[in-house]
Amino acid sequence: MIMLTKRITISERGFDRTDAAVMSTLEVMNDWNQMVTTLDRLEQMMHHAA
């Protein structure tokens, strides 16, 4: 079993930044899942169009 923290620090500029945003881990995972699902659908659409 994997335990994740409730909050995650995110920065587009790199690790250990003081200007990083703090977000809910669940929110980040949900956003990531939506992005991967959307990219998968796009890949399938492109494959069928070829």
Residue, then its C-alpha position, 0 to 999 in steps of 0.5 A: m500500500i502506498m501512502l501519499t501526503k494530503r498536499i503537494t507542492i508544485s512549481e513550473r520552475g523546479f524543485d524546492r522553490t519558495d514560490a511553488a503552489v500547494m495543492s491537494t494531492l487528490e486534485v493533482m491526481n484527478d487532473w493528471n488522470q483527465m489529461v492522460t485520458t484526453l491524450d489517449r482519446l486524441e491518440q486513438m482519434m489520430h490513429h483512426a483518421a490515418 
